[in-house]
């Protein structure tokens, strides 16, 4: 019966044209039933608000670029922009003209909204600016047996099947849109929810902030955020402001998502200020997820000194009853903050013994690639003692490092020890010469 009703409604909509959300918005159940199955290639649910990707061809006006009439409302412009910008993201779209269309959509949106346009924000760079390679993901190791995953998948399907028979709420519709990667439709449903007079729950705001954060592209060191990332951050800030106006008290998870949004957009000072507020509030004390988000943001943006300040705060909180944990991701990012090249490398490398001692206490050891970078940093800064400590760790753990780097480290350690021995023998030689001169006189 559900399939028959879906076919009837879809055929009626095809004969009568697109449903207008402004004039007579369909209830959530009707939209759920009208949604085509995942196997079918259905068009966009609302042509006026979410135009198809082909609609953004060469156009003479900004409204035509977005596939909208000249009298389109501000909400229609925003939702059409979200839809097209997400479809033309150069790092995710397989179209050859994705970068050109992405910049064209951003330029048209800025022109309609009266915002300044920066050509540097049009097309993101193809490769990250830092010379250092990106962090390598760890190999996947299943933590639970297969039957646990099957049970979890079944439990996730239960509410989806119930939604087909029960009247779903706006929160449920927003949730399913975000799960399907339909951020524009989720924001459209959110606006309709407020027009209908329903007060969004705390979970709705948190889901939308997370969806906007996922849609952002992380800004690398020395890069400028593209127009989609900048506009997504504006949406996040509007949601945050609206959340306070609706007297929805943000919890730890909402703060963590906001930190991730600031980090991906390159707004490091704002993220540090928010993190400091979390550390000063007992109800919002950060745990390993928030610390890892801060470490990742600071390292990937090149703010290595800020990452070590977060490390000091982590150590201070571990002295309390809260005791936020360290994870292998935390140690990997801390090693990167200590050993990456930079002006203050001589100062940062002094924190290496603290990090290695913590890792040894947690039975976590750096991989061979990390050991090679640590040795190179110690050699570059002439820290002979730290190089010897890293070599001792490599031999104790049995890591297979590059023989050339290991030989250079041993040679540097040997030269340093020889120089230290000569400096210790100099006072004895001078005293012997003085005694010989006095006896001859």
Order of alpha helices (4+ residues) and beta strands (2+ residues): alpha-alpha-alpha-alpha-alpha-alpha-alpha-alpha-alpha-alpha-alpha-alpha-alpha-alpha-alpha-alpha-alpha-alpha-alpha-alpha
